[in-house]
């Protein structure tokens, strides 16, 4: 298991490690000129006393879009947000009840582009509040909060793949199964990108 200092170092450097699959997918989606709607999500890492974990949510069944899907906490950037980090922290607090000052944040990762027209900026973060965290999810947006072991998220061998057809291209996209959860779409893509960055980080450390 990574020590706190090792994890902090990795998260501090992660934004500087480009990954090939992520770059290719973004290039294909960006072929269509459009006004992208900006958004941000938190990559929230917590420690449960025995291991590092990622906090994930299951979207409420009453939402109009992406009902029931597994997601990272986050949402659209608002006019009053100073930057993408503030967007991710604000949305995380709204969805889970965990306050912005409970997180140590790190440089924002390169954005991901979605077929629905969003430019999504992932913000790595380490929980530094009262342990363990006690989320109080907003039932209007979040049906459930659960935790994925970070060792699973950072291991490329844990991922499967599905083909996404968009703009005449067939793109291989990652998936991740954990317990009864099917993690796919943008969430799995962001997590797989983090796994690739971690593998690059390990190679550079040798």
C-alpha positions in Angstrom: 0.0 0.0 0.0 1.2 3.5 -0.8 2.2 5.7 2.1 0.5 9.1 2.4 3.7 10.8 1.0 3.9 8.4 -1.9 0.2 9.0 -2.8 0.6 12.7 -2.4 3.6 12.7 -4.7 1.8 10.7 -7.4 -1.3 13.0 -7.3 0.9 16.1 -7.4 2.6 14.8 -10.6 -0.3 13.0 -12.3 -1.5 15.9 -14.5 1.9 15.9 -16.3 1.6 12.4 -17.6 -0.4 12.2 -20.9 -1.9 8.9 -21.8 -2.4 7.6 -25.4 -5.9 6.2 -25.2 -7.3 9.3 -23.5 -5.6 11.6 -26.1 -6.9 9.6 -29.0 -10.5 9.5 -27.7 -10.5 13.3 -27.0 -9.1 14.0 -30.5 -11.9 12.0 -32.2 -14.6 13.8 -30.1 -13.1 17.2 -30.7 -13.3 16.8 -34.5 -16.7 18.4 -34.4 -16.4 22.1 -33.6 -18.8 23.0 -30.9 -19.3 25.1 -27.7 -18.3 22.7 -25.0 -20.1 23.0 -21.6 -17.5 23.1 -18.8 -17.7 20.8 -15.8 -15.5 19.3 -13.2 -15.5 16.1 -11.0 -13.6 15.2 -7.9 -11.3 12.2 -7.8 -11.8 11.8 -4.0 -9.3 9.5 -2.3 -10.0 8.5 1.3 -8.4 6.1 3.8 -10.6 3.7 5.8 -7.9 2.8 8.3 -6.7 -0.2 6.3 -6.5 1.0 2.7 -6.9 3.9 0.2 -10.3 4.0 -1.5 -12.1 6.2 -4.1 -15.4 7.6 -3.2 -18.0 7.0 -5.9 -21.7 7.7 -6.2 -24.7 6.0 -7.8 -26.9 8.5 -9.5 -30.5 8.8 -8.3 -33.1 6.9 -10.3 -35.2 10.0 -10.5 -32.7 12.0 -12.5 -33.4 12.8 -16.2 -30.0 11.8 -17.5 -27.5 8.9 -16.7 -30.0 7.5 -14.2 -28.5 4.9 -11.9 -25.0 5.2 -13.3 -21.8 5.1 -11.3 -20.3 8.6 -11.1 -17.6 10.7 -9.6 -19.1 13.6 -7.6 -19.1 16.8 -9.7 -21.1 18.9 -12.2 -21.3 22.0 -14.3 -19.2 25.0 -13.7 -21.1 28.0 -12.5 -20.4 31.7 -13.1 -19.3 32.2 -9.5 -16.7 29.4 -9.5 -13.2 30.7 -9.5 -11.8 27.6 -11.2 -12.5 23.9 -11.8 -11.3 22.9 -8.4 -13.9 25.1 -6.8 -16.5 23.6 -9.1 -15.6 20.1 -8.1 -15.5 20.9 -4.4 -18.8 22.7 -4.5 -20.6 20.0 -6.4 -19.1 17.3 -4.1 -20.4 19.1 -1.1 -23.8 19.5 -2.6 -24.0 15.8 -3.6 -22.4 14.1 -0.6 -22.4 16.7 2.2 -18.6 16.5 2.6 -17.3 20.1 2.9 -14.7 21.7 0.6 -12.2 22.2 3.5 -12.1 18.5 4.1 -10.1 17.9 0.9 -6.5 18.5 -0.1 -6.6 19.1 -3.9 -3.9 18.6 -6.5 -3.3 19.9 -10.1 -6.3 19.4 -12.3 -6.0 16.6 -14.9 -6.4 17.3 -18.6 -10.1 17.5 -19.6 -12.2 14.8 -21.1 -14.7 15.5 -23.9 -18.1 13.7 -24.0 -20.4 12.9 -26.9 -23.1 14.9 -25.1 -21.0 18.1 -25.3 -19.2 18.4 -22.0 -15.6 19.3 -21.2 -15.0 17.6 -17.9 -12.0 18.4 -15.7 -11.0 15.8 -13.1 -9.6 17.2 -9.8 -7.6 14.7 -7.7 -8.2 15.2 -4.0 -7.2 13.5 -0.7 -9.6 13.5 2.2 -8.1 15.2 5.3 -11.2 15.7 7.4 -12.6 13.7 10.3 -12.0 10.0 9.7 -13.9 8.1 8.5 -15.8 10.5 6.3 -19.5 10.6 7.0 -21.3 11.5 3.7 -24.8 12.7 3.8 -25.9 12.3 0.1 -28.6 14.5 -1.4 -31.2 11.9 -2.3 -32.4 14.1 -5.2 -29.1 13.5 -7.0 -27.4 10.5 -5.3 -28.9 7.1 -4.5 -25.8 5.7 -2.8 -22.2 6.5 -1.9 -19.7 3.6 -1.9 -16.0 3.0 -2.0 -13.8 1.4 -4.6 -10.3 0.2 -3.4 -7.7 2.4 -5.0 -5.6 -0.7 -5.8 -8.4 -1.8 -8.1 -8.7 1.6 -9.8 -5.0 1.8 -10.4 -4.5 -1.7 -11.9 -5.1 -1.7 -15.7 -5.5 -5.5 -15.6 -8.8 -5.0 -13.6 -10.5 -3.3 -16.6 -12.5 -4.7 -19.4 -13.6 -2.8 -22.5 -16.6 -1.9 -24.6 -16.8 -0.3 -28.0 -18.3 3.1 -28.3 -19.6 4.2 -31.7 -19.4 8.0 -32.3 -18.9 10.2 -35.3 -18.3 7.2 -37.5 -15.5 5.9 -35.2 -15.5 2.8 -33.0 -13.6 3.6 -29.8 -12.6 1.1 -27.2 -13.6 2.4 -23.8 -12.7 0.8 -20.4 -15.1 -0.7 -18.0 -14.6 -1.8 -14.4 -16.6 -4.3 -12.4 -16.6 -4.1 -8.6 -19.0 -6.2 -6.5 -22.4 -5.6 -8.1 -21.4 -2.2 -9.6 -20.8 -1.8 -13.3 -18.5 1.2 -13.8 -18.4 2.4 -17.3 -18.7 5.5 -19.5 -16.8 8.7 -18.5 -16.2 7.5 -14.9 -14.4 4.4 -16.1 -12.5 6.4 -18.6 -11.3 8.9 -16.0 -10.3 6.0 -13.6 -8.4 4.2 -16.3 -6.6 7.3 -17.2 -5.5 7.6 -13.6 -4.3 4.0 -13.7 -2.3 4.7 -16.8 -0.7 7.7 -15.2 0.1 5.6 -12.1 1.9 3.0 -14.3 3.9 5.8 -16.0 4.7 7.2 -12.5 6.0 3.8 -11.4 8.2 3.5 -14.5 9.7 6.9 -14.0 10.5 6.0 -10.3 12.6 3.0 -11.3 
